[in-house]
Amino acid sequence: MLVMVVVFVLGFILEAVEIIYIVVPLLGPPVLGGDISPVWFGVLLAMNLQTSFLTPPFGFALFYFRSTAPRDITTGDIYMGVAPFVALQLLGLGLLIAFPALATWLPELIFRG
């Protein structure tokens, strides 16, 4: 859980590729050596990184929208507008943490079946 919080906070200030270069080499060996499913961890990490595209101040999707939005829509309006989507992604992340089989059942079916 702490790792996901750290990745989420890093998403405020770094882009996804930079976070991957920092987090994966540090956490790859413990994940692969432990009893955590690497598929589950990878999906959690990917969902968390996707959330970082929508979180201010460096959410890249927010910059793209800002460049195409009419001038009367403020940056604050954009930040408030993405809040429900960030909440939905965090809800999905919570469901995936609570029910790991959501991410692992299909790969297990394909590769071990």
MMTF fields as JSON, N, C-alpha, C and O atoms, coordinates in Angstrom:
{
  "mmtfVersion": "1.0.0",
  "mmtfProducer": "UNKNOWN",
  "numBonds": 451,
  "numAtoms": 452,
  "numGroups": 113,
  "numChains": 1,
  "numModels": 1,
  "chainsPerModel": [1],
  "groupsPerChain": [113],
  "chainIdList": ["A"],
  "bondAtomList": [4, 2, 8, 6, 12, 10, 16, 14, 20, 18, 24, 22, 28, 26, 32, 30, 36, 34, 40, 38, 44, 42, 48, 46, 52, 50, 56, 54, 60, 58, 64, 62, 68, 66, 72, 70, 76, 74, 80, 78, 84, 82, 88, 86, 92, 90, 96, 94, 100, 98, 104, 102, 108, 106, 112, 110, 116, 114, 120, 118, 124, 122, 128, 126, 132, 130, 136, 134, 140, 138, 144, 142, 148, 146, 152, 150, 156, 154, 160, 158, 164, 162, 168, 166, 172, 170, 176, 174, 180, 178, 184, 182, 188, 186, 192, 190, 196, 194, 200, 198, 204, 202, 208, 206, 212, 210, 216, 214, 220, 218, 224, 222, 228, 226, 232, 230, 236, 234, 240, 238, 244, 242, 248, 246, 252, 250, 256, 254, 260, 258, 264, 262, 268, 266, 272, 270, 276, 274, 280, 278, 284, 282, 288, 286, 292, 290, 296, 294, 300, 298, 304, 302, 308, 306, 312, 310, 316, 314, 320, 318, 324, 322, 328, 326, 332, 330, 336, 334, 340, 338, 344, 342, 348, 346, 352, 350, 356, 354, 360, 358, 364, 362, 368, 366, 372, 370, 376, 374, 380, 378, 384, 382, 388, 386, 392, 390, 396, 394, 400, 398, 404, 402, 408, 406, 412, 410, 416, 414, 420, 418, 424, 422, 428, 426, 432, 430, 436, 434, 440, 438, 444, 442, 448, 446],
  "bondOrderList": [1, 1, 1, 1, 1, 1, 1, 1, 1, 1, 1, 1, 1, 1, 1, 1, 1, 1, 1, 1, 1, 1, 1, 1, 1, 1, 1, 1, 1, 1, 1, 1, 1, 1, 1, 1, 1, 1, 1, 1, 1, 1, 1, 1, 1, 1, 1, 1, 1, 1, 1, 1, 1, 1, 1, 1, 1, 1, 1, 1, 1, 1, 1, 1, 1, 1, 1, 1, 1, 1, 1, 1, 1, 1, 1, 1, 1, 1, 1, 1, 1, 1, 1, 1, 1, 1, 1, 1, 1, 1, 1, 1, 1, 1, 1, 1, 1, 1, 1, 1, 1, 1, 1, 1, 1, 1, 1, 1, 1, 1, 1, 1],
  "groupList": [{"groupName": "MET", "atomNameList": ["N", "CA", "C", "O"], "elementList": ["N", "C", "C", "O"], "formalChargeList": [0, 0, 0, 0], "bondAtomList": [1, 0, 2, 1, 3, 2], "bondOrderList": [1, 1, 2], "singleLetterCode": "M", "chemCompType": "L-PEPTIDE LINKING"}, {"groupName": "LEU", "atomNameList": ["N", "CA", "C", "O"], "elementList": ["N", "C", "C", "O"], "formalChargeList": [0, 0, 0, 0], "bondAtomList": [1, 0, 2, 1, 3, 2], "bondOrderList": [1, 1, 2], "singleLetterCode": "L", "chemCompType": "L-PEPTIDE LINKING"}, {"groupName": "VAL", "atomNameList": ["N", "CA", "C", "O"], "elementList": ["N", "C", "C", "O"], "formalChargeList": [0, 0, 0, 0], "bondAtomList": [1, 0, 2, 1, 3, 2], "bondOrderList": [1, 1, 2], "singleLetterCode": "V", "chemCompType": "L-PEPTIDE LINKING"}, {"groupName": "PHE", "atomNameList": ["N", "CA", "C", "O"], "elementList": ["N", "C", "C", "O"], "formalChargeList": [0, 0, 0, 0], "bondAtomList": [1, 0, 2, 1, 3, 2], "bondOrderList": [1, 1, 2], "singleLetterCode": "F", "chemCompType": "L-PEPTIDE LINKING"}, {"groupName": "GLY", "atomNameList": ["N", "CA", "C", "O"], "elementList": ["N", "C", "C", "O"], "formalChargeList": [0, 0, 0, 0], "bondAtomList": [1, 0, 2, 1, 3, 2], "bondOrderList": [1, 1, 2], "singleLetterCode": "G", "chemCompType": "PEPTIDE LINKING"}, {"groupName": "ILE", "atomNameList": ["N", "CA", "C", "O"], "elementList": ["N", "C", "C", "O"], "formalChargeList": [0, 0, 0, 0], "bondAtomList": [1, 0, 2, 1, 3, 2], "bondOrderList": [1, 1, 2], "singleLetterCode": "I", "chemCompType": "L-PEPTIDE LINKING"}, {"groupName": "GLU", "atomNameList": ["N", "CA", "C", "O"], "elementList": ["N", "C", "C", "O"], "formalChargeList": [0, 0, 0, 0], "bondAtomList": [1, 0, 2, 1, 3, 2], "bondOrderList": [1, 1, 2], "singleLetterCode": "E", "chemCompType": "L-PEPTIDE LINKING"}, {"groupName": "ALA", "atomNameList": ["N", "CA", "C", "O"], "elementList": ["N", "C", "C", "O"], "formalChargeList": [0, 0, 0, 0], "bondAtomList": [1, 0, 2, 1, 3, 2], "bondOrderList": [1, 1, 2], "singleLetterCode": "A", "chemCompType": "L-PEPTIDE LINKING"}, {"groupName": "TYR", "atomNameList": ["N", "CA", "C", "O"], "elementList": ["N", "C", "C", "O"], "formalChargeList": [0, 0, 0, 0], "bondAtomList": [1, 0, 2, 1, 3, 2], "bondOrderList": [1, 1, 2], "singleLetterCode": "Y", "chemCompType": "L-PEPTIDE LINKING"}, {"groupName": "PRO", "atomNameList": ["N", "CA", "C", "O"], "elementList": ["N", "C", "C", "O"], "formalChargeList": [0, 0, 0, 0], "bondAtomList": [1, 0, 2, 1, 3, 2], "bondOrderList": [1, 1, 2], "singleLetterCode": "P", "chemCompType": "L-PEPTIDE LINKING"}, {"groupName": "ASP", "atomNameList": ["N", "CA", "C", "O"], "elementList": ["N", "C", "C", "O"], "formalChargeList": [0, 0, 0, 0], "bondAtomList": [1, 0, 2, 1, 3, 2], "bondOrderList": [1, 1, 2], "singleLetterCode": "D", "chemCompType": "L-PEPTIDE LINKING"}, {"groupName": "SER", "atomNameList": ["N", "CA", "C", "O"], "elementList": ["N", "C", "C", "O"], "formalChargeList": [0, 0, 0, 0], "bondAtomList": [1, 0, 2, 1, 3, 2], "bondOrderList": [1, 1, 2], "singleLetterCode": "S", "chemCompType": "L-PEPTIDE LINKING"}, {"groupName": "TRP", "atomNameList": ["N", "CA", "C", "O"], "elementList": ["N", "C", "C", "O"], "formalChargeList": [0, 0, 0, 0], "bondAtomList": [1, 0, 2, 1, 3, 2], "bondOrderList": [1, 1, 2], "singleLetterCode": "W", "chemCompType": "L-PEPTIDE LINKING"}, {"groupName": "ASN", "atomNameList": ["N", "CA", "C", "O"], "elementList": ["N", "C", "C", "O"], "formalChargeList": [0, 0, 0, 0], "bondAtomList": [1, 0, 2, 1, 3, 2], "bondOrderList": [1, 1, 2], "singleLetterCode": "N", "chemCompType": "L-PEPTIDE LINKING"}, {"groupName": "GLN", "atomNameList": ["N", "CA", "C", "O"], "elementList": ["N", "C", "C", "O"], "formalChargeList": [0, 0, 0, 0], "bondAtomList": [1, 0, 2, 1, 3, 2], "bondOrderList": [1, 1, 2], "singleLetterCode": "Q", "chemCompType": "L-PEPTIDE LINKING"}, {"groupName": "THR", "atomNameList": ["N", "CA", "C", "O"], "elementList": ["N", "C", "C", "O"], "formalChargeList": [0, 0, 0, 0], "bondAtomList": [1, 0, 2, 1, 3, 2], "bondOrderList": [1, 1, 2], "singleLetterCode": "T", "chemCompType": "L-PEPTIDE LINKING"}, {"groupName": "ARG", "atomNameList": ["N", "CA", "C", "O"], "elementList": ["N", "C", "C", "O"], "formalChargeList": [0, 0, 0, 0], "bondAtomList": [1, 0, 2, 1, 3, 2], "bondOrderList": [1, 1, 2], "singleLetterCode": "R", "chemCompType": "L-PEPTIDE LINKING"}],
  "groupTypeList": [0, 1, 2, 0, 2, 2, 2, 3, 2, 1, 4, 3, 5, 1, 6, 7, 2, 6, 5, 5, 8, 5, 2, 2, 9, 1, 1, 4, 9, 9, 2, 1, 4, 4, 10, 5, 11, 9, 2, 12, 3, 4, 2, 1, 1, 7, 0, 13, 1, 14, 15, 11, 3, 1, 15, 9, 9, 3, 4, 3, 7, 1, 3, 8, 3, 16, 11, 15, 7, 9, 16, 10, 5, 15, 15, 4, 10, 5, 8, 0, 4, 2, 7, 9, 3, 2, 7, 1, 14, 1, 1, 4, 1, 4, 1, 1, 5, 7, 3, 9, 7, 1, 7, 15, 12, 1, 9, 6, 1, 5, 3, 16, 4],
  "groupIdList": [1, 2, 3, 4, 5, 6, 7, 8, 9, 10, 11, 12, 13, 14, 15, 16, 17, 18, 19, 20, 21, 22, 23, 24, 25, 26, 27, 28, 29, 30, 31, 32, 33, 34, 35, 36, 37, 38, 39, 40, 41, 42, 43, 44, 45, 46, 47, 48, 49, 50, 51, 52, 53, 54, 55, 56, 57, 58, 59, 60, 61, 62, 63, 64, 65, 66, 67, 68, 69, 70, 71, 72, 73, 74, 75, 76, 77, 78, 79, 80, 81, 82, 83, 84, 85, 86, 87, 88, 89, 90, 91, 92, 93, 94, 95, 96, 97, 98, 99, 100, 101, 102, 103, 104, 105, 106, 107, 108, 109, 110, 111, 112, 113],
  "secStructList": [7, 2, 2, 2, 2, 2, 2, 2, 2, 2, 2, 2, 2, 1, 7, 2, 2, 2, 2, 2, 2, 2, 2, 2, 2, 2, 2, 2, 2, 2, 2, 2, 2, 1, 1, 1, 7, 2, 2, 2, 2, 2, 2, 2, 2, 2, 2, 2, 2, 2, 2, 2, 6, 6, 1, 1, 1, 1, 7, 2, 2, 2, 2, 2, 2, 2, 2, 2, 1, 7, 6, 6, 1, 7, 2, 2, 2, 2, 2, 2, 2, 2, 2, 2, 2, 2, 2, 2, 2, 2, 2, 2, 2, 2, 2, 2, 2, 2, 7, 6, 2, 2, 2, 2, 2, 2, 2, 2, 2, 2, 2, 2, 7],
  "xCoordList": [0.832, 0.0, 0.873, 0.57, 1.947, 2.86, 3.474, 3.641, 3.805, 4.376, 3.392, 3.784, 2.128, 1.125, 0.94, 0.73, 1.016, 0.916, 2.122, 1.973, 3.304, 4.515, 4.436, 4.78, 3.987, 3.853, 2.823, 3.026, 1.729, 0.69, 1.235, 0.981, 1.974, 2.553, 3.622, 3.708, 4.434, 5.428, 4.758, 5.339, 3.54, 2.799, 2.456, 2.177, 2.472, 2.224, 3.371, 3.155, 4.594, 5.757, 6.594, 7.422, 6.402, 7.172, 6.24, 5.069, 6.76, 5.937, 6.121, 7.007, 5.279, 5.195, 6.512, 6.907, 7.186, 8.426, 9.485, 10.212, 9.571, 10.54, 10.206, 11.1, 8.935, 8.527, 8.86, 9.326, 8.621, 8.945, 10.435, 10.833, 11.268, 12.718, 13.192, 14.24, 12.448, 12.822, 12.258, 12.992, 10.974, 10.274, 10.528, 10.796, 10.452, 10.549, 11.895, 11.897, 13.038, 14.296, 14.411, 15.055, 13.788, 13.848, 12.918, 13.252, 11.755, 10.748, 10.626, 9.975, 11.241, 11.167, 11.677, 10.956, 12.909, 13.413, 12.568, 12.302, 12.13, 11.282, 9.941, 9.445, 9.363, 8.082, 8.278, 7.5, 9.314, 9.566, 10.01, 9.745, 10.682, 11.143, 10.095, 10.234, 9.058, 8.015, 6.848, 6.936, 5.758, 4.573, 3.526, 2.362, 3.939, 3.047, 3.073, 4.14, 1.911, 1.835, 2.42, 1.97, 3.424, 3.985, 2.953, 3.011, 2.018, 0.968, 0.093, -0.197, -0.324, -1.165, -0.437, -1.013, 0.825, 1.602, 1.767, 1.671, 2.014, 2.163, 0.891, 0.945, -0.262, -1.537, -1.802, -2.263, -1.513, -1.664, -0.795, -1.246, 0.443, 1.364, 0.877, 0.922, 0.416, -0.066, -1.296, -1.404, -2.219, -3.411, -3.029, -3.574, -2.105, -1.657, -0.959, -1.16, -0.15, 0.522, -0.482, -0.316, -1.52, -2.555, -3.24, -3.595, -3.425, -4.026, -3.142, -3.645, -1.831, -0.925, -1.084, -0.698, -1.64, -1.876, -2.974, -3.097, -3.767, -4.886, -4.701, -5.578, -3.583, -3.412, -2.575, -1.496, -3.07, -2.302, -1.065, -1.062, -0.068, 0.09, 0.691, 0.68, 1.219, 1.886, 1.14, 1.764, -0.157, -0.936, -0.929, -1.468, -0.32, -0.147, -1.472, -1.603, -2.438, -3.756, -4.38, -5.126, -4.07, -4.582, -3.961, -4.631, -2.682, -2.032, -2.636, -2.845, -2.915, -3.511, -4.889, -5.236, -5.655, -6.991, -6.905, -7.676, -5.967, -5.796, -5.503, -5.974, -4.736, -4.368, -5.53, -5.499, -6.544, -7.675, -8.943, -9.903, -8.96, -10.161, -10.341, -9.363, -11.577, -11.815, -11.187, -10.959, -10.919, -10.236, -11.049, -10.474, -12.374, -13.182, -13.176, -13.691, -12.607, -12.451, -11.081, -10.053, -11.082, -9.818, -9.135, -9.74, -7.882, -7.14, -7.77, -7.806, -8.257, -8.961, -10.206, -10.517, -10.924, -12.098, -11.691, -12.385, -10.575, -10.098, -9.724, -10.066, -9.025, -8.644, -9.874, -9.912, -10.88, -12.114, -12.866, -13.517, -12.777, -13.475, -12.911, -13.644, -11.612, -11.03, -11.121, -10.833, -11.512, -11.585, -12.454, -12.033, -13.643, -14.43, -13.739, -13.882, -13.002, -12.313, -11.144, -10.885, -10.445, -9.379, -9.988, -9.436, -11.123, -11.798, -12.222, -12.094, -12.722, -13.109, -11.898, -11.974, -10.795, -9.598, -9.076, -8.615, -9.142, -8.726, -9.663, -9.22, -10.953, -11.91, -11.561, -11.558, -11.266, -10.854, -9.581, -9.447, -8.648, -7.408, -7.697, -7.11, -8.602, -8.991, -9.656, -9.403, -10.506, -11.144, -10.116, -10.217, -9.132, -8.089, -7.212, -6.738, -7.001, -6.252, -7.07, -6.533, -8.368, -9.234, -9.467, -9.596, -9.523, -9.814, -8.744, -8.974, -7.573, -6.478, -6.855, -6.247, -7.834, -8.231, -8.777, -8.824, -9.19, -9.644, -8.537, -8.817, -7.298, -6.171, -5.478, -4.784, -5.648, -4.84, -5.593, -4.956, -6.907, -7.624, -7.398, -7.208, -7.413, -7.24, -5.825, -5.681, -4.756, -3.421, -3.216, -2.551, -3.783, -3.678, -4.411, -3.922, -5.555, -6.33, -5.578, -5.572, -4.949, -4.243, -2.928, -2.639, -2.132, -0.765, -0.608, 0.409, -1.562, -1.451, -2.557, -2.612, -3.428, -4.583, -4.381, -5.273],
  "yCoordList": [-1.192, 0.0, 1.25, 2.232, 1.203, 2.35, 2.634, 3.791, 1.574, 1.741, 2.461, 3.349, 2.085, 2.721, 4.194, 5.031, 4.512, 5.913, 6.7, 7.824, 6.117, 6.791, 7.016, 8.097, 6.011, 6.157, 7.233, 8.03, 7.26, 8.273, 9.669, 10.58, 9.853, 11.164, 11.534, 12.693, 10.571, 10.856, 11.29, 12.056, 10.809, 11.198, 12.676, 13.22, 13.335, 14.78, 15.559, 16.633, 15.028, 15.809, 15.178, 15.864, 13.893, 13.215, 12.588, 12.342, 12.331, 11.623, 10.111, 9.66, 9.35, 7.903, 7.181, 6.304, 7.534, 6.841, 7.042, 6.11, 8.244, 8.511, 7.702, 7.178, 7.605, 6.825, 5.356, 4.689, 4.853, 3.446, 3.2, 2.193, 4.113, 3.948, 4.005, 3.447, 4.659, 4.741, 3.565, 2.92, 3.279, 2.33, 0.878, 0.056, 0.545, -0.863, -1.492, -2.599, -0.847, -1.479, -1.656, -2.593, -0.759, -0.887, -1.979, -2.681, -2.119, -3.034, -4.343, -5.275, -4.427, -5.654, -6.88, -7.874, -6.845, -8.036, -8.466, -9.66, -7.551, -8.015, -8.599, -9.566, -8.011, -8.523, -9.907, -10.821, -10.065, -11.362, -12.419, -13.607, -11.987, -12.93, -13.255, -14.239, -12.459, -12.682, -13.461, -14.066, -13.431, -14.165, -13.245, -13.624, -12.035, -11.103, -11.455, -11.683, -11.497, -11.784, -10.618, -9.484, -10.878, -9.793, -9.191, -8.0, -10.009, -9.501, -8.516, -7.425, -8.899, -8.031, -6.731, -5.649, -6.837, -5.644, -4.753, -3.53, -5.348, -4.574, -3.833, -2.683, -4.491, -3.838, -2.715, -1.64, -2.959, -1.894, -0.689, 0.455, -0.961, 0.116, 0.866, 2.096, 0.139, 0.785, 1.645, 2.754, 1.144, 1.94, 3.188, 4.268, 3.035, 4.17, 5.202, 6.404, 4.747, 5.672, 6.356, 7.53, 5.639, 6.254, 7.388, 8.409, 7.212, 8.257, 9.504, 10.625, 9.307, 10.459, 11.365, 12.533, 10.866, 11.718, 12.742, 13.728, 12.514, 13.41, 14.216, 15.0, 14.044, 14.738, 15.996, 15.951, 17.11, 18.358, 18.256, 17.417, 19.008, 20.093, 19.655, 20.44, 18.421, 18.014, 16.924, 16.145, 16.85, 15.868, 16.206, 17.232, 15.345, 15.677, 15.75, 16.55, 14.964, 15.057, 16.426, 16.957, 16.988, 18.323, 19.39, 20.342, 19.224, 20.17, 20.08, 21.096, 18.851, 18.681, 19.342, 20.025, 19.13, 19.726, 21.246, 21.953, 21.74, 23.192, 23.821, 24.92, 23.135, 23.695, 23.704, 24.458, 22.891, 22.835, 23.467, 23.688, 23.754, 24.302, 25.773, 26.473, 26.235, 27.659, 28.521, 28.051, 29.751, 30.643, 30.911, 31.21, 30.806, 31.092, 29.941, 30.102, 28.79, 27.688, 27.839, 27.808, 28.002, 28.231, 26.904, 25.834, 27.003, 25.816, 25.217, 23.995, 26.05, 25.56, 24.775, 23.763, 25.242, 24.495, 23.11, 22.122, 23.054, 21.775, 20.85, 19.668, 21.382, 20.565, 20.03, 18.863, 20.883, 20.429, 19.421, 18.513, 19.579, 18.686, 17.278, 16.322, 17.138, 15.794, 15.094, 13.901, 15.805, 15.203, 13.944, 12.957, 13.931, 12.691, 11.531, 10.38, 11.817, 10.759, 10.196, 8.993, 11.059, 10.598, 9.744, 8.704, 10.181, 9.394, 8.027, 7.026, 7.968, 6.684, 5.774, 4.567, 6.35, 5.535, 5.032, 3.895, 5.857, 5.409, 4.333, 3.407, 4.45, 3.403, 2.094, 1.03, 2.178, 0.984, 0.382, -0.84, 1.231, 0.753, 0.059, -0.977, 0.636, 0.008, -1.343, -2.287, -1.438, -2.726, -3.76, -4.935, -3.317, -4.233, -4.688, -5.824, -3.816, -4.21, -5.202, -6.185, -4.94, -5.82, -7.16, -8.182, -7.165, -8.387, -8.596, -8.262, -9.142, -9.327, -10.201, -10.082, -11.065, -11.949, -11.174, -11.71, -9.924, -9.11, -8.933, -8.796, -8.937, -8.744, -10.049, -10.112, -11.081, -12.288, -13.466, -14.413, -13.446, -14.647, -14.942, -16.102, -13.935, -14.183, -14.635, -15.606, -13.981, -14.504, -15.933, -16.741, -16.239, -17.609, -18.583, -19.683, -18.191, -19.04, -19.278, -20.393, -18.24, -18.36, -19.108, -20.002, -18.759, -19.276, -20.531, -21.216, -20.844, -22.043, -23.045, -24.108, -22.71, -23.559, -24.453, -25.232],
  "zCoordList": [0.0, 0.0, 0.0, -0.679, 0.761, 0.825, -0.548, -0.934, -1.273, -2.611, -3.526, -4.282, -3.463, -4.321, -3.949, -4.827, -2.67, -2.242, -2.751, -3.228, -2.651, -3.127, -4.637, -5.116, -5.394, -6.844, -7.171, -8.087, -6.433, -6.663, -6.413, -7.201, -5.336, -5.021, -6.046, -6.453, -6.469, -7.503, -8.801, -9.57, -9.053, -10.244, -10.282, -11.351, -9.128, -9.097, -9.724, -10.286, -9.633, -10.041, -11.147, -11.747, -11.433, -12.47, -13.488, -13.2, -14.676, -15.655, -15.483, -14.757, -16.153, -15.939, -16.219, -15.452, -17.295, -17.644, -16.564, -16.224, -16.032, -14.967, -13.713, -13.049, -13.4, -12.226, -12.427, -11.504, -13.631, -13.91, -13.743, -13.156, -14.254, -14.126, -12.679, -12.354, -11.816, -10.408, -9.616, -8.868, -9.768, -8.897, -9.276, -8.4, -10.554, -10.956, -10.582, -10.044, -10.839, -10.415, -8.899, -8.426, -8.145, -6.689, -6.165, -5.21, -6.791, -6.26, -7.023, -6.55, -8.196, -8.981, -8.244, -8.153, -7.709, -7.011, -5.812, -5.676, -4.932, -3.829, -4.301, -3.723, -5.346, -5.848, -6.449, -6.175, -7.268, -7.9, -6.89, -7.073, -5.826, -4.808, -3.768, -3.042, -3.677, -2.677, -3.244, -4.312, -2.507, -2.952, -3.574, -3.703, -3.96, -4.656, -6.143, -6.714, -6.757, -8.186, -8.971, -8.812, -9.823, -10.63, -11.595, -11.9, -12.069, -12.956, -12.188, -12.678, -10.993, -10.167, -9.848, -9.96, -9.451, -9.129, -10.35, -10.242, -11.506, -12.735, -13.117, -13.554, -12.952, -13.26, -12.264, -12.647, -10.992, -9.985, -10.334, -10.277, -10.691, -11.035, -12.272, -12.309, -13.278, -14.504, -14.238, -14.763, -13.431, -13.099, -12.315, -12.544, -11.406, -10.612, -11.492, -11.317, -12.426, -13.335, -14.25, -14.582, -14.662, -15.496, -14.736, -15.327, -13.442, -12.626, -12.613, -12.529, -12.694, -12.653, -13.867, -13.806, -14.966, -16.127, -15.857, -16.584, -14.825, -14.52, -13.246, -12.884, -12.56, -11.288, -11.466, -12.057, -10.96, -11.021, -10.139, -9.238, -10.323, -11.28, -12.613, -13.56, -12.726, -13.965, -14.719, -15.439, -14.574, -15.318, -16.8, -17.216, -17.584, -18.997, -19.736, -20.662, -19.37, -20.004, -19.722, -20.545, -18.562, -18.23, -19.132, -19.532, -19.447, -20.356, -21.752, -22.416, -22.191, -23.519, -23.559, -24.523, -22.512, -22.484, -22.405, -23.053, -21.613, -21.486, -22.849, -23.14, -23.672, -24.972, -25.959, -26.931, -25.731, -26.655, -26.089, -26.827, -24.808, -24.175, -24.554, -24.816, -24.58, -24.821, -23.723, -22.608, -24.039, -23.096, -21.828, -20.781, -21.91, -20.724, -19.714, -18.608, -20.067, -19.106, -18.462, -19.139, -17.154, -16.436, -16.106, -16.187, -15.738, -15.319, -14.065, -13.915, -13.179, -11.982, -12.349, -11.721, -13.372, -13.844, -14.349, -14.109, -15.04, -15.557, -14.408, -14.424, -13.411, -12.254, -11.537, -11.146, -11.363, -10.696, -11.572, -11.056, -12.873, -13.781, -13.807, -14.06, -13.547, -13.564, -12.214, -12.122, -11.18, -9.84, -9.793, -9.19, -10.4, -10.373, -11.09, -10.677, -12.144, -12.875, -12.073, -12.105, -11.36, -10.473, -9.361, -9.002, -8.817, -7.772, -8.305, -7.599, -9.531, -10.122, -10.333, -10.1, -10.769, -10.945, -9.603, -9.509, -8.571, -7.244, -6.702, -6.022, -6.999, -6.624, -7.329, -6.71, -8.628, -9.371, -8.814, -8.738, -8.424, -7.816, -6.487, -6.177, -5.71, -4.444, -4.657, -3.909, -5.675, -5.98, -6.416, -6.064, -7.181, -7.619, -6.453, -6.438, -5.493, -4.295, -3.47, -2.959, -3.345, -2.553, -3.231, -2.557, -4.561, -5.315, -6.385, -7.547, -6.019, -6.981, -8.175, -9.239, -8.016, -9.112, -10.309, -11.416, -10.108, -11.231, -12.268, -13.459, -11.823, -12.732, -13.093, -14.108, -12.296, -12.5, -13.104, -13.563, -13.121, -13.574, -15.053, -15.416, -15.91, -17.341, -17.679, -18.422, -17.171, -17.454, -16.933, -17.581, -15.774, -15.264, -16.187, -16.443, -16.673, -17.578, -18.882, -19.404, -19.404, -20.684, -20.545, -21.341, -19.552, -19.487, -18.633, -18.743, -17.806, -16.969, -17.25, -16.631, -18.175, -18.433, -19.54, -19.876]
}
